[in-house]
Amino acid sequence: MSDKKVAIIACTGMGKALGTVARQVAYKVVDELRPEKTVLICIPSLTAGVGECKDLLQKYPSIILDGCVERCATKITVKNRGMIRAKVFLPQMIAKYGLKPKSRTDLGEDGEKLVVKVAEEVAGMVDQLSR
Amino acid sequence: MSTEKKVAVAVCTGMDQSLATVSRYAGYHVLVRLRPEKTVLLCTPALISGVQEDVEFVRNNPVLVIDGCGEKCCEKIVNEAKGQIKATVNVQEVLNEHKDLQPESRANLGPKGVKLAGIIGEIAAKKVDEILVEVNKQ
């Protein structure tokens, strides 16, 4: 059985609706679209040294989902010596699909559609990286 | 001009368990609905990656931590950033007292999980008040 998996690291930020979008995209990819090909990295666990997140991050190629210009998910992955192979910058996805989330606690109809669109795009990236 | 401090609410923003999603929504409940004028919500990834605004806020204001589970990652992260933790709430501990309010999943809390987040928000709001009474005495 192939062990070619991809690590998904999402911004889990609290300040903006795009933090919630990033989180939901990651769940859609890992739980529904590509469960057998992906592992989900938990940023707080990674930072606090809990569980196997750091080992997984250093073992598999990563796809980063950044929510804003601070690009915290990228910075944290670099700091922990992850192998970044693809990045998704969510503000660009709003522009690309013309779908804006309503709020950080309620994504609304457009926000939910945005989650699906971006998750499908990320699943395609997973397929390429796991070949 | 008021010099009263606000409480920085730091929540577990973990991805693995539904307990983290509960803690996230409890944080929003306190900030948006229950104590908007007394709290500021910290962005945990921003704190980890060293965003100046978040780092300064945890160092200069009392912090309330809402952690998801026994690993207490958020508490560790705030301590690492030299934040001043004044109180903590643990979702797992509250869930142990409300076993019927098991969240549906990490992506969707469902009505029971949302109710649990509301209860934790209420507990946290009371702790915010207690922290501010203590801080303003000093």
Interface residues (C-beta under 8 A of the other chain):
Chain A: A10 C11 T12 G13 M14 G15 G19 R23 Q24 A26 Y27 K28 D31 L40 I41 C42 I43 P44 S45 T47 A48 V50 G51 E70 C72 A73 K75 I76 K79 R104 T105
Chain B: V11 C12 T13 G14 M15 D16 A20 R24 Y25 G27 Y28 V32 L41 L42 C43 T44 P45 A46 I48 S49 G50 V51 E71 K72 C73 C74 K76 I77 E80 S105 R106 A107
